[in-house]
Amino acid sequence: MISTSLEQRIRDHSAHIAIIGQGYVGLPLATEFARVGFTVSGIDNDPDRVTTLNMGRSCTPDLTDKDLQSLIRAGKYAATTDFSVLQKSDVVIICVPTPLRKSKDPDISYVVAAGTEVATRFHPGQLVVLESTTYPETTEELLLPMFEPKGAKVGEDLFLAFSPERIDPGNPTFRVGDIPKIVGGVTAECTRLTAALYRQIVPKVREVSSPKVAELAKLYENVFRNVNIALANEFAQMCRRLNVNSKEVIDAAATKPFGFMPFYPGPGIGGHCIPIDPLYLSWKLRLDGYESRFIALADDINRSMPHMVVEMVTQALNTQRRSVNGAHIIALGVAYKKGVGDLRESPALEVMELLRARGAEVSYADPHVPSITFEGHLLKAIEPTDAVLGTADCVVILTDHAEFDYPRTVAASRLVIDTRNATFGLPAPAGRVVRL
Ligand SMILES: NC(=O)c1ccc[n+]([C@@H]2O[C@H](COP(=O)([O-])OP(=O)(O)OC[C@H]3O[C@@H](n4cnc5c(N)ncnc54)[C@H](O)[C@@H]3O)[C@@H](O)[C@H]2O)c1
């Protein structure tokens, strides 16, 4: 029986695995399978990325160059742009981007492109798993029909499932091998084989009744984060009006051992997931005439935060009888979160643009981002020395990287706007440090 021999190859790690998309999600996943003994091809359509990876240079904080090099040397991992490796693959996992279009509708074109490559090379006995975050029913309504012209029979010679990736790039506590997987196959056999696959690299697998449940579980996780961050962002604005620091309140509330989970305010939300994924769900429901109110409100509040930060800068400069127009402002951090160099959807960039539009001269420091393209020009990161900080009219902490020296920043700067409460607990002379 086809599924028995596939299962055997999964269990003895002789199955060949191809992972399409070698970014923040696909690369750590590929190397996790390679580490336990599978031979893995990492397919990516970006030739520069493939060359870099094959030279042993990682593109994610979750994999060191040394670990990548040892897997390449052992013949367990190789990156390629050549989709013909799919012909020998027993397992294919799709980890391509799922961004939004300008209209804020899902841009599913990367999944369609990758799915087409897989379907045209389908051979009986293949297990295909979609990991990209997407709207409910993508697996069954978009991917499955692609295999029909090949005469594939799902559950018999094609095994198809959705299993969302839940990685948090740069998080040293929870790496890909520590995070339980959710698996929803089109048939029970699809679920069983996919669960057997992931059990080779993660300790816990939750099998659910359909791909749709798995797709929705991922979306609900990220809606939950988005909505709770929005609540923290609005709560911070209330605290500011009441002259209370929001972090002190949230930390106090978080001492309750049940029924509470702390979320903290910031300059807005970024990255490839939290600002985007909820809109995949609301888009799908809108097709059915349903408007998701929580998602819309949370999106509205979170997207207003960069404007709120600019307002804080304006007010604080005003208190010192200065204006944004003509001020030299240093942004500390441009990545969307600490510990990574990921600029996707980063609210820091919007804050910088808004300040620039009001006439400020803006520079930035970020140990993870050596340069950015800002308003069409290359802008290089500066070194935030005491002398540099001291000459700025205002320093805005936008990403709370561990590498920044916050006591020194407070001591050396004329004005600090702290959108991450990174200076919380430090002596803050009135009017010189303003926290969200
Ligand atoms: N980054 C995260 O923290 C995270 C966490 C969980 C889930 N996800 C989801 O995982 C998916 C991938 O995200 P990511 O952060 O890894 O993206 P990424 O941009 O880091 O990597 C995607 C890679 O896919 C490649 N690619 C695009 N189209 C391709 C194609 N047709 N064929 C081959 N390669 C192709 C790109 O060149 C790129 O290297 C998205 O759906 C995302 O929502 C991301």
The ligand as an SDF file (V2000), in Angstrom:
LIG
                    3D

 44 48  0  0  0  0  0  0  0  0999 V2000
    8.1290   35.0590    9.7190 N   0  0  0  0  0  0  0  0  0  0  0  0
    7.3780   34.5800   10.7020 C   0  0  0  0  0  0  0  0  0  0  0  0
    7.5710   34.9210   11.8680 O   0  0  0  0  0  0  0  0  0  0  0  0
    6.2810   33.5760   10.4130 C   0  0  0  0  0  0  0  0  0  0  0  0
    5.7960   32.7910   11.4740 C   0  0  0  0  0  0  0  0  0  0  0  0
    4.7970   31.8720   11.2260 C   0  0  0  0  0  0  0  0  0  0  0  0
    4.2640   31.7680    9.9400 C   0  0  0  0  0  0  0  0  0  0  0  0
    4.7310   32.5500    8.9310 N   0  0  0  0  0  0  0  0  0  0  0  0
    4.1460   32.3710    7.6000 C   0  0  0  0  0  0  0  0  0  0  0  0
    5.0340   31.5750    6.8410 O   0  0  0  0  0  0  0  0  0  0  0  0
    5.0250   31.9730    5.4670 C   0  0  0  0  0  0  0  0  0  0  0  0
    6.4310   32.3140    5.0150 C   0  0  0  0  0  0  0  0  0  0  0  0
    6.8910   33.4230    5.7620 O   0  0  0  0  0  0  0  0  0  0  0  0
    8.4470   33.7720    5.8880 P   0  0  0  0  0  0  0  0  0  0  0  0
    8.5420   34.7620    7.0010 O   0  0  0  0  0  0  0  0  0  0  0  0
    9.2770   32.5500    5.9230 O   0  0  0  0  0  0  0  0  0  0  0  0
    8.6890   34.5290    4.4910 O   0  0  0  0  0  0  0  0  0  0  0  0
   10.1230   34.9200    3.8730 P   0  0  0  0  0  0  0  0  0  0  0  0
    9.8560   36.0740    2.9770 O   0  0  0  0  0  0  0  0  0  0  0  0
   11.1420   35.0530    4.9660 O   0  0  0  0  0  0  0  0  0  0  0  0
   10.5160   33.6580    3.0020 O   0  0  0  0  0  0  0  0  0  0  0  0
    9.7890   33.2390    1.9120 C   0  0  0  0  0  0  0  0  0  0  0  0
   10.7530   32.6950    0.8700 C   0  0  0  0  0  0  0  0  0  0  0  0
    9.9830   32.1230   -0.1790 O   0  0  0  0  0  0  0  0  0  0  0  0
   10.6110   32.4190   -1.4120 C   0  0  0  0  0  0  0  0  0  0  0  0
    9.6020   32.2780   -2.4540 N   0  0  0  0  0  0  0  0  0  0  0  0
    8.5820   33.0950   -2.7670 C   0  0  0  0  0  0  0  0  0  0  0  0
    7.8370   32.5800   -3.7500 N   0  0  0  0  0  0  0  0  0  0  0  0
    8.4150   31.3970   -4.0930 C   0  0  0  0  0  0  0  0  0  0  0  0
    8.1080   30.4010   -5.0490 C   0  0  0  0  0  0  0  0  0  0  0  0
    7.0330   30.4890   -5.8240 N   0  0  0  0  0  0  0  0  0  0  0  0
    8.9280   29.3460   -5.1370 N   0  0  0  0  0  0  0  0  0  0  0  0
   10.0080   29.2400   -4.3400 C   0  0  0  0  0  0  0  0  0  0  0  0
   10.3350   30.1360   -3.4000 N   0  0  0  0  0  0  0  0  0  0  0  0
    9.5430   31.2040   -3.2800 C   0  0  0  0  0  0  0  0  0  0  0  0
   11.1850   33.8050   -1.2290 C   0  0  0  0  0  0  0  0  0  0  0  0
   12.2480   34.0520   -2.1380 O   0  0  0  0  0  0  0  0  0  0  0  0
   11.6470   33.7480    0.2280 C   0  0  0  0  0  0  0  0  0  0  0  0
   13.0010   33.3450    0.3460 O   0  0  0  0  0  0  0  0  0  0  0  0
    4.0220   33.1240    5.3860 C   0  0  0  0  0  0  0  0  0  0  0  0
    2.7670   32.6160    5.0610 O   0  0  0  0  0  0  0  0  0  0  0  0
    3.9940   33.6490    6.8050 C   0  0  0  0  0  0  0  0  0  0  0  0
    2.7790   34.2900    7.1180 O   0  0  0  0  0  0  0  0  0  0  0  0
    5.7460   33.4330    9.1300 C   0  0  0  0  0  0  0  0  0  0  0  0
  1  2  1  0
  2  3  2  0
  2  4  1  0
  4  5  1  0
  4 44  2  0
  5  6  2  0
  6  7  1  0
  7  8  2  0
  8  9  1  0
  8 44  1  0
  9 10  1  0
  9 42  1  0
 10 11  1  0
 11 12  1  0
 11 40  1  0
 12 13  1  0
 13 14  1  0
 14 15  2  0
 14 16  1  0
 14 17  1  0
 17 18  1  0
 18 19  2  0
 18 20  1  0
 18 21  1  0
 21 22  1  0
 22 23  1  0
 23 24  1  0
 23 38  1  0
 24 25  1  0
 25 26  1  0
 25 36  1  0
 26 27  1  0
 26 35  1  0
 27 28  2  0
 28 29  1  0
 29 30  1  0
 29 35  2  0
 30 31  1  0
 30 32  2  0
 32 33  1  0
 33 34  2  0
 34 35  1  0
 36 37  1  0
 36 38  1  0
 38 39  1  0
 40 41  1  0
 40 42  1  0
 42 43  1  0
M  CHG  2   8   1  16  -1
M  END
$$$$
